[in-house]
Amino acid sequence: MDPKTSPIADFEQNFESYLNRRLSGSSPLHSAMKYSLLNGGKRIRPLFVFESAGLVSLSTSATEACAYALEIVHGFSLVHDDLPSMDNDDFRRGKPTTHRKFGEAQALLAGDALLNFANQTFFECAHTIEPTFFQRAFQYFAQSIAGMILGQSEELFLTDPNLEQLLRIQSLKTGELFKASILCPLLLAGLSKNDHLFIECEKFASGFGFAFQIADDLEDSEQDRIQGVKNILSLMGQESAIELAKQKLLDTSVARQFSATELLLSKLK
């Protein structure tokens, strides 16, 4: 996809304007929240929202609200994941993590506030959506967040994980938000979980989540090997994991409708 014509090309500017309107206070909390959300990133989840919405002609206002909400949730998860009590990371994307810049207590509160802000933002979809459709979409949105948090919790207790445990963690911690980004626009547009398009998109989202994890494992493979870290890649074997990732990624009729497919394929080598 040509980045100049991508629906995400204007996302950064529009998202920043939205945040400046909604988080206009000068408090340290608002500063920490905006810092966490405007610290770069691939913006894969909002891109999925835009492209999925295009399959069902969802209104622009609902699409934007959904995209903002999913990216805010992602931001919340990163703030908490970086905390000393979790991964204890000092840098993200080359910049100090939120707790390093604003302090641990403020980062914890910023993460809490971002989760609440994400729910408020998603509710903006309701203005143009039939109530039953909105209810289904919001319920899925909330369930996906709960699944992601459950995955983060279960990961804390892994000491000598087996493949089944790692696959479950991946499907929850990483996969749930990818699924929500693709499926929430379909639910907002009125599709049911039994519709063929929904089923195909759900299958693609699950496959993308798995392939994304394999690509991530490949990127960290040398460091993980030195540190003796177990991951899906090492437990399955590199060649088998890559081939399965490609198969899962392409084994749906909608795979080529999402531009991130080609980008991810290029990393599965």
N, C-alpha and C positions, 0 to 999 in steps of 0.2 A: 504493500500500500504506500502510495506517495504521501509522505508526512505533511505536505502542503494541503492535501485534500482530505486528510484523515479527520474524522469527527473529534478527535482528541487534540487537534492542533491548537484550538482556542481554549482548551480546558484550563490550562494554567492561569490564563488571564481572567477567565470567567470565575474560576474557583476562588482565586485571590480576591476578586471584587465581592463575591458572595461572603467570604469570611470577614472581610473588612466591614461589610454592612451588619452582619450578625454578631460579630465579636468586636464591637467598636470601642469598648471600654479600654482604659489604660492600665487596668489591673495586671499584676504579674501572672494571674491565671490566664487571662485572655492572651497575653504575650506568649506564654508557654504553649497554649493550644495552637495558635497560629504558627509558631516556630515548628511545632511537631508536624503540621500538615503541609507546610510550604518548604520542606527540606529536600525537595527533589523526589525522585522515584520513577518507576517505569509507568505508573498509572494504568496497569493492565486491567484492573477491575472496572474503572470507569469506561475504558475502551470497550470492554465486554458489554457493559450496559448499553452504550450507544449502538453497538452493532447488533445486539439482540433486539433492542427496541426497533431497529430498522426492519427486522424480519416481520414485525407485527404492526408497524405504523403507529407506535405509541406517541402520544403528544410530546412536544419538545419540553414543556414545563415539567411533566412527570418524569421524563427521561433524565433531565438535568438534576432534579431533586434526588432521584434514585442513585445517580452516579455520584453526587456529592456525598450522600449518606454512606454508600459503600466505602468510599475513600476515607471518610472520617472514621469509620469503624476500623479500617486497616491501620490508620494512624494511631488510634487508641491502642490497638494490639501491640504495635511496635514500641510505644512509650513504656508500657508495662513489661514487655518482653526484655527491654534493655536494662531494667532496674537491677540494682545490686542483688536483690533477693531472687532474681530470675537468671538472666544470662550475664549480667554485670558487664555490659558493653559501654566503653567510653566514647566510641565514635560510630556514627552511621552515615554512610555516603560521604565520608571524609569530613564530617562536621561533628562537633560535640553532641552527644545524645542529650535528650531533654533534661535528664536528671543531672548531667554534668554541667549544663549551662544554668539551670534554674534551681538546682537542689533536689534531693530525693523526695522530700515532702511535697513540693510544688509539682513535681513530675507525676507523683501518684494521684494528686488531685486533678491535674490536667487530663490524665487518662480517664479518670472517672467522669469528668465533665465532657470529654469527647464522646464517650459512649452515650451519655444523655443527649448531647447535641446531635448525634447521629439519628437517634430516634425522633427528635423534633424535626430534623431535616426530612426524614423519610415521610413524615406526616404531611409535608407540603404536597406530596403526590395526590393526596385525597381531594384536593380542590377540583380536579378534572376527571376523577376516576369513579366509576360506579361503586357504591359502598361495599358490595359483596366481593368485587374484584380486589378492592384495596385491602379488605380484611384478610383475604387469603394471602396476598403478597406480604403484608406486614407480619403475619404469623410466620411465614417462611423466613423472612428477614430476621426475626427475633430468634427463631429456632436455629438458624445458621450461626448467629453470634454465640448462642449457648453451646453449640457444638464446637466452635473454635476454642472457646474458653475451656471446655472440657478437655480438648486435646492438649492445650497448654498445661492443664493441671496434671493429666496423666503422664505427660512427658517428664515432669519433675520427679516421678517415682521410678523411672527406668534406670536400672543399674547395669544389667546384662541383657539387653533386649533381643528378642527373637524377631524373625521376619514378620510374623503375624502382628505383633505389637507395633512395629514400626509402620506397617501399612495402615493400621488403625489410626495411629497418631497423625500420619500424613493426610488421611482422608478427613480428619477432623480439623486439625490445626491449620492446614493449608487449603485443603479442598473445599471446605464449607463456604468460604467467602467467594471462591471462584464460581461455585454453583449458584450462590445467591446473586452474583453479578449477572449471570446469564439467564437465570430463571425468574427472578423478580419482575423484570420487564414483561415477560410472557404472562405472568399471573396478573399484573396490572392491566394488561390488554384483554384479559378475560379468558385466556386459555386454561384448561383444566389439566390436571396431572395425567389424564388418560389420552390427551391429544397427541398425535404422532409427532408433531414438531416439538412439543415439550419433552417427550420421551427421548427423542434424538439429541436434543440440547442437553438434557440431563446426563445422558451417556457421554457426550462430548466433554462436558464440564468435569466429570469424574476422570476421564482419560487424560484431560489436560492437567489436572491436579497431580496425577501420578507422573506424567512426563515432566512436569515442572520440577518435581522433587528429584527425579533422576538427573535432570540437567544441573540442578543445584548441587547434588552429590558429586557430579563430574567436576564441577568447578572447584569444589573443596577436596577433591580426592587425595591430592598429595599431602595436604595438611592433615586430613583425617587419617591417612595411612601412618604418618609419623607419630600421631598422638594415639593411635590404636582405637580410633572411634569406629563403632559399628554403625552402618547405615544400610539402606535398602540396596544400594549399589554393591557394597561389599558382600552382603549376604546372598544376593541373587547371582552375583558374577556380572562383570561389566558388560560383556557381549549380550548375555541373556536379558539384562535389565534394559539396555538400550533398544533392543529389538522389540521387547514387549511394550516399551514406552511409545515407540513409533506406531506399533499396531493399535494400541489403545487411542492414540491421538488421532489417527486417520480413519478409524473404523466406524464412522458415522456419515450420514449424508450431508451434515451441516459443517463439517470440519473446515472446508474452504471458505465458509462464510465469515470466519473470524480471522483477522489479520495476524493475530498472535501465533497462529498455527505454524506459519512459515518461519517466523522468528525462532520459535522453540525447536522446530526441526533442525535448523541450522546449528543448534547447540548440542544436538544429540549425535555426537561423533566420537 
